Amino acid sequence: MALPVLSDDLGFDALQRQLASLYDVDRAIVNFDAAYYGAMTRAVHAVYMEKTGWMNRYNSTFLRSAVPGAPRDAELDKSRDAVAHMIGAQPDEIALAGGGTEALYALIANYAPVKAGDAVIYCDVDYDEMQYAMDYLEQSRGARVVRFSLPEPHSRANILAAYEKILKDTPRAKLLLLTHVSNRNGLIPPVREIVAMAKAHGVDVILDSAQAVGQMPFNVDEIGADFIGFSLHKWLAAPLGTGAIYIRKARQKDILPWLGNRIHPVDDIRARIPTGTVDFAARLTIPSAVAMQARIGINRKFAHLRALRDYWVARASDIRGVEMMLPPERDNYGAISAFRLPGMKTGDQARQAQARFIEKHKLLVVAKAGLASGPVLRVTPALFNTSGELDRLVRAIQAERGLFL
C-alpha cells in the first residue's frame, strides 16, 4: 500500500489540499456527514479490493484454514493486533465486531453484574440505539433505568457537576453509559474524570467510543474504562462494517458470551461477539487503515479536523440568530458540531432544513433529534473536505436563517 508523504510543516491550506488528494469521493453533493461513515482513502480502498478478490478466490478454503501459510484466525489476529496497538491494549482484550453499534449492544446487553433493582444510567447526548440497549436491561433483568439531561451550556464544569449529582442521587447505581463524542452535537465530555468518578461510586462505565477511535488520540490506560465499544469504519476509515470491543482482561468474565456462544471458549473475548459469516475482506483490511492513520499522524489528523470545524463555526457564529451548540472550550469538541436555525424547534423542521440544504445548496448536513434542548443540524467535516466547501456551508446557513421565521 502506497503511503502518503506529508511534510511536518504544512499549513492549513496546503495540508487540506494534500489530504483531499488521498480520496476519490463524489463532490456533486458536499458531504458533511463523516460521523456516519468515513470514506476509505484510495490506498486503503485498493487493499480492500485486493482482499475482496483474494477472499473470492479462496472462499471456504480460507474460512476452513486450508490455505497454506494463511490460517484464518492467524490472519484475522493481525487485525486484532493492529487495533490493540492503536489503542494501547493487549490483543486478547480486543474482539472484532460488525461496527460500533454491534460492539456496544454486545457489551450492554450482556453486562453480567446488573441484577433486578440495580440502576443503570444514561443521558440525552447518548446514541439512540445504546439508549435502547440500556432500556433492554430493564426489560430483561428488571434493572431500573435512570435518564437525565446534561445542562446547557455544555461547559466542562456543568458536565462534571451533572454526572457527580446523578451518581450521588442514584441508589444502587451499577452501570453508566458514557459517550466519548456525542453523535448529536459533537460534545467531548471530560471522559477520564467521569470514568474515575463513577468508579469511586462503585459504578461501571461502558464507554461508547464510536466517534472517538480514529478521530483523536486514544489510549485505554489513560481513559481508564474497562468496557469500550467502537467503530472502525468511521474515523479510522476502514471498510464499512468494521468495529471492535475492548474489555480489560481482568473484567472479561463480567460480559457474558453472546447468547451463550460456545464457538470460542468462555474465557476468550471473541465469545462476546456474534460469530456469523461476515465481510472477511473488510476485516483483513483493518491493518492497512491503521497504517494509513499512523502515516498521517493521529495528532495532526485531530488538529486538522478541529481546524476545519473551527473554520466554519467562527464564520457561522456571526450569522444573526443562528445558535451554536457547544461552548468554545477547546477540549469540548473535535470535528463534529451542530447548529440551530432561528425558530427551528421540531424534528420535522430539522428534517425539512436538511432536505433544503441538500436540494437547494447541494450540501449534506444531518438533522439530529434527542437533545433535551431540541433538534439540531449536525455538521461533520472529513479529511477530504476543503475550506471552499465550508465557505459554501456558511453561505447556505446565511441564506436559510429565515426559513422558520
C-alpha positions in Angstrom: 0.0 0.0 0.0 1.4 3.4 -1.0 1.5 5.7 2.0 1.3 9.5 1.6 4.3 11.7 2.2 3.2 14.6 4.2 5.5 17.4 5.3 5.6 18.2 9.0 5.4 21.9 8.4 2.4 22.1 6.1 0.0 25.0 6.9 -3.8 24.6 7.0 -4.4 25.3 3.2 -1.6 23.1 2.0 -2.5 20.3 4.3 -6.1 20.2 3.3 -5.1 20.0 -0.4 -2.8 17.1 0.3 -5.3 15.3 2.5 -8.1 15.8 0.0 -5.9 14.3 -2.8 -5.9 11.0 -0.9 -9.6 10.4 -1.6 -11.8 9.6 -4.5 -15.2 10.8 -3.4 -18.2 12.3 -5.2 -18.5 16.0 -4.7 -21.8 16.7 -6.5 -23.2 17.0 -3.0 -20.7 18.2 -0.5 -20.6 15.6 2.3 -20.5 16.9 5.8 -21.5 13.6 7.4 -18.2 11.9 8.3 -19.7 10.9 11.6 -21.8 8.3 9.8 -19.2 6.6 7.6 -15.6 7.6 6.9 -14.7 7.1 3.3 -11.5 5.0 2.7 -8.5 6.6 1.1 -7.7 5.4 -2.4 -4.8 3.3 -1.0 -6.9 1.6 1.7 -9.7 1.0 -0.9 -7.2 -0.6 -3.2 -6.2 -3.0 -0.5 -9.9 -3.8 0.3 -10.5 -4.6 -3.4 -7.4 -6.8 -3.4 -8.6 -8.6 -0.3 -12.1 -9.0 -1.7 -10.6 -10.7 -4.8 -8.4 -12.9 -2.6 -11.4 -13.9 -0.5 -13.4 -14.7 -3.6 -10.6 -16.8 -4.9 -10.0 -18.9 -1.8 -13.5 -18.6 -0.3 -14.3 -21.5 2.0 -10.7 -22.8 1.7 -9.6 -19.8 3.7 -12.5 -20.0 6.1 -11.6 -23.6 6.9 -7.9 -22.6 7.4 -6.8 -24.7 4.4 -4.9 -22.0 2.5 -1.1 -22.8 3.0 0.5 -20.1 5.1 -2.7 -18.2 5.8 -4.8 -19.8 8.5 -8.0 -17.9 9.1 -7.7 -17.0 12.8 -4.0 -16.1 12.4 -4.8 -13.7 9.6 -7.6 -12.1 11.5 -5.4 -11.8 14.5 -3.3 -9.4 12.5 -6.2 -7.0 12.6 -6.8 -7.6 16.3 -3.1 -6.9 16.9 -3.3 -3.6 14.8 -6.3 -2.4 16.7 -4.8 -3.3 20.1 -1.6 -1.5 19.3 -3.5 1.6 18.1 -5.4 2.0 21.4 -2.7 0.7 23.8 -4.5 -2.6 24.6 -3.4 -6.3 24.5 -4.6 -8.4 21.5 -6.6 -10.7 23.8 -8.5 -7.7 25.1 -9.9 -7.0 21.6 -12.6 -8.7 19.5 -13.6 -7.5 16.1 -17.2 -6.6 15.5 -19.5 -5.5 12.7 -19.4 -1.8 13.8 -19.8 0.3 16.9 -23.5 -0.4 17.4 -23.0 -4.2 17.4 -20.0 -3.8 19.7 -21.9 -1.7 22.2 -25.0 -3.9 22.1 -22.7 -6.8 23.0 -21.3 -5.0 26.0 -24.5 -3.5 27.3 -27.0 -6.4 26.8 -24.5 -9.0 28.1 -23.3 -7.0 31.1 -23.4 -9.6 33.8 -23.3 -7.8 37.2 -26.6 -6.0 36.8 -29.5 -7.5 38.9 -33.1 -6.7 39.4 -33.5 -3.4 41.2 -30.0 -2.1 40.2 -29.9 1.2 38.5 -28.4 1.9 35.0 -27.9 5.5 33.9 -27.7 7.3 30.6 -28.3 10.8 29.3 -29.7 12.8 26.3 -26.4 13.1 24.4 -26.0 9.3 24.2 -26.7 7.5 21.0 -30.3 6.3 20.4 -29.5 2.6 20.0 -27.3 2.5 23.0 -30.1 4.0 25.0 -32.4 1.2 23.7 -29.8 -1.3 24.9 -29.9 0.2 28.3 -33.7 0.1 28.3 -33.4 -3.6 27.4 -31.7 -4.2 30.8 -34.9 -3.0 32.4 -37.0 -5.4 30.2 -34.7 -8.4 30.5 -33.2 -8.0 34.0 -35.5 -5.8 35.9 -32.9 -3.0 36.2 -34.1 0.5 36.9 -33.3 2.9 34.1 -32.3 6.4 35.2 -32.3 9.0 32.4 -31.1 12.6 32.8 -30.1 15.5 30.5 -26.9 17.4 30.5 -27.4 21.1 31.4 -26.7 23.7 28.7 -24.4 25.3 28.1 -22.3 22.1 27.9 -19.3 23.6 29.8 -17.0 21.1 31.4 -17.8 22.3 34.8 -21.6 21.8 34.2 -21.0 18.4 32.8 -18.9 17.2 35.7 -21.4 18.6 38.2 -24.3 16.8 36.4 -22.5 13.4 36.5 -21.5 13.8 40.1 -25.1 14.7 41.0 -26.7 11.8 39.2 -24.2 9.3 40.6 -24.8 10.6 44.2 -28.6 10.7 43.7 -29.0 7.2 42.3 -29.1 4.4 44.9 -27.9 1.0 43.7 -26.3 2.5 40.6 -24.5 -0.3 38.8 -23.8 0.9 35.3 -23.3 4.2 33.5 -23.3 4.6 29.7 -20.9 7.3 28.7 -20.5 8.7 25.2 -16.9 9.7 24.3 -18.0 12.0 21.5 -21.7 12.7 21.0 -23.1 11.9 17.6 -25.8 14.6 18.2 -23.7 17.8 18.8 -20.1 16.6 19.0 -19.7 17.1 22.7 -16.5 15.6 24.1 -17.1 15.4 27.9 -14.3 15.0 30.5 -14.2 11.2 29.9 -11.3 10.3 32.1 -12.6 12.3 35.1 -16.2 10.9 34.7 -14.9 7.3 34.5 -12.8 7.8 37.7 -15.8 9.5 39.4 -18.1 6.6 38.5 -15.6 4.0 39.8 -15.3 6.0 43.1 -19.1 5.5 43.4 -18.8 1.7 42.6 -20.3 2.2 39.2 -19.0 0.5 36.0 -18.8 2.6 32.8 -19.5 1.2 29.3 -17.8 3.8 27.0 -19.2 4.5 23.6 -16.2 5.5 21.6 -17.7 5.0 18.2 -16.9 8.6 17.3 -13.6 8.8 19.1 -11.4 6.0 17.9 -9.6 7.2 14.8 -10.6 10.8 15.3 -8.5 11.7 18.3 -5.6 10.3 20.4 -6.9 7.3 22.3 -5.2 5.1 24.9 -7.2 2.7 27.1 -5.0 3.1 30.2 -5.3 6.9 30.1 -9.0 6.7 29.7 -9.5 4.1 32.5 -12.7 2.5 31.2 -12.9 -1.3 31.4 -15.5 -1.8 28.7 -15.3 0.1 25.4 -17.1 -0.4 22.1 -16.1 1.5 18.9 -16.4 1.7 15.2 -13.5 1.3 12.7 -15.4 2.4 9.6 -16.0 5.9 10.9 -12.8 7.9 11.8 -10.3 5.2 11.2 -11.8 4.8 7.7 -11.6 1.1 7.5 -14.2 -0.7 5.2 -17.8 -0.5 6.1 -19.0 -3.0 8.7 -15.9 -3.0 10.9 -15.7 -2.2 14.7 -14.4 -3.8 17.9 -14.8 -4.2 21.6 -12.2 -3.7 24.3 -12.6 -5.5 27.6 -9.9 -5.2 30.2 -8.6 -8.7 30.7 -9.5 -8.8 34.4 -13.1 -7.9 33.7 -13.9 -10.2 30.8 -16.0 -12.5 33.0 -18.4 -9.6 33.6 -19.5 -9.6 29.9 -21.4 -12.8 29.1 -20.8 -14.7 25.9 -23.2 -13.6 23.1 -26.4 -15.5 23.5 -24.5 -18.4 25.1 -21.9 -18.5 22.3 -19.6 -21.6 22.6 -17.8 -21.3 19.3 -14.9 -19.8 21.4 -14.1 -20.8 25.0 -15.8 -18.7 27.7 -12.5 -17.1 28.6 -11.9 -15.9 25.0 -13.1 -12.3 24.4 -14.3 -13.4 20.9 -17.1 -15.3 22.5 -18.7 -11.9 23.3 -19.4 -11.1 19.6 -21.6 -12.9 17.1 -19.7 -15.4 15.0 -21.6 -15.4 11.8 -20.1 -15.2 8.3 -19.0 -11.6 7.8 -17.1 -9.5 5.3 -13.8 -11.0 6.0 -12.1 -8.9 3.3 -13.1 -5.8 5.3 -11.6 -7.2 8.5 -8.4 -8.2 6.7 -8.1 -4.6 5.5 -8.1 -3.1 9.0 -4.2 -3.2 9.4 -3.9 -1.1 6.2 -6.3 1.5 7.6 -4.3 1.6 10.9 -1.1 2.0 8.9 -2.6 4.9 6.9 -3.7 6.7 10.0 -0.2 6.2 11.5 1.3 7.8 8.5 -1.0 10.8 8.5 -0.4 11.0 12.3 -3.3 11.0 14.8 -2.3 14.3 16.4 -2.1 16.0 13.0 -5.3 14.4 12.0 -7.2 15.5 15.1 -5.8 19.1 14.9 -6.8 19.4 11.3 -10.3 18.1 11.9 -10.7 20.6 14.7 -9.4 23.4 12.4 -12.0 22.5 9.8 -14.7 22.7 12.5 -13.3 26.0 13.8 -13.3 27.4 10.3 -17.0 27.2 9.7 -18.1 27.7 13.3 -16.2 31.0 13.5 -17.9 32.3 10.4 -21.4 30.9 11.1 -21.4 32.3 14.6 -21.6 35.8 13.2 -25.0 35.0 11.5 -27.8 36.7 13.4 -30.0 34.2 15.3 -28.0 31.1 14.5 -27.3 29.1 17.7 -24.1 27.0 18.1 -24.4 24.1 20.4 -21.1 23.9 22.3 -19.2 26.5 24.4 -15.8 27.4 22.9 -13.8 25.4 25.5 -11.0 23.8 23.5 -11.4 20.2 24.8 -15.1 20.2 24.3 -15.1 19.3 20.7 -13.3 17.7 17.7 -14.6 17.6 14.1 -18.3 17.3 14.9 -20.5 20.3 15.8 -24.1 21.4 15.3 -26.3 24.5 14.9 -29.9 25.6 15.1 -31.5 27.9 12.6 -33.7 30.7 14.2 -37.1 29.3 15.0 -36.2 25.6 14.4 -38.0 23.8 17.2 -39.2 20.4 16.0 -37.7 17.3 14.4 -39.9 17.8 11.3 -38.4 21.3 10.9 -34.9 20.0 11.3 -35.6 17.3 8.6 -37.1 20.0 6.4 -33.9 22.0 6.8 -31.7 19.0 6.0 -33.7 18.4 2.7 -33.4 22.2 1.9 -29.6 22.1 2.3 -29.4 19.1 0.0 -31.8 20.1 -2.7 -31.0 23.8 -2.9 -27.4 24.1 -1.8 -26.1 20.5 -2.6 -24.8 20.2 1.0 -25.3 17.2 3.3 -25.9 18.3 6.9 -27.9 16.0 9.2 -31.0 16.6 11.3 -30.4 15.2 14.8 -33.1 15.0 17.5 -32.7 13.7 21.1 -31.1 16.7 22.9 -33.3 18.0 25.7 -33.0 21.5 24.3 -34.3 20.5 20.9 -33.2 19.3 17.4 -30.1 20.5 15.6 -28.4 20.3 12.3 -25.1 18.4 12.6 -22.0 19.2 10.5 -19.1 16.8 10.4 -16.2 17.7 8.0 -13.9 14.9 6.9 -10.2 15.0 5.9 -11.3 15.3 2.3 -13.3 18.5 2.8 -11.9 21.9 2.0 -12.3 25.4 3.3 -14.0 26.3 0.0 -16.7 23.7 0.7 -17.1 25.1 4.3 -17.5 28.6 2.8 -20.4 27.2 0.8 -21.9 25.9 4.0 -21.7 29.3 5.7 -23.3 31.0 2.8 -26.1 28.4 2.9 -26.7 29.0 6.6 -26.9 32.7 5.9 -29.3 32.1 3.1 -31.6 29.9 5.2 -31.5 31.7 8.5 -35.1 32.9 8.0 -36.5 29.5 7.0 -38.6 29.2 10.1 -39.2 32.9 11.0 
